[in-house]
Amino acid sequence: MISRHKLYSLALVSVAVILMLVNIVNAASFSYISNSNDNTVSVIDTATNTVTTTVPVGNGPSDVAVTPDGTSVDVTNGDGTVSVIDTATYTVT
């Protein structure tokens, strides 16, 4: 027979896992692609595979990295600068 304490613990873990999965499923997924020929970064909605916007950045963008919290995208440019894109407004800050 399972004790009441073990049942409560199992229920709590189950609820936590479900909440994490819901957050993952509801998270908007975007890809950020550098376009070195026109000095922009394309924002692609991965759910629909469409470009949602294109953000002007520095000269010759190459590498792109999303911050862990998803609030900004760092872009290294060929001219030695870094452009920081705010993902809420898609502007360079």
Secondary structure, DSSP 8 states (H G I E B T S, - for coil): ---HHHHHHHHHHHHHHHHHHHHHHHS--EEEEEETTTTEEEEEETTTTEEEEEEE-SSSEEEEEE-TTSSEEEEEETTS-EEEEETTTTEE-
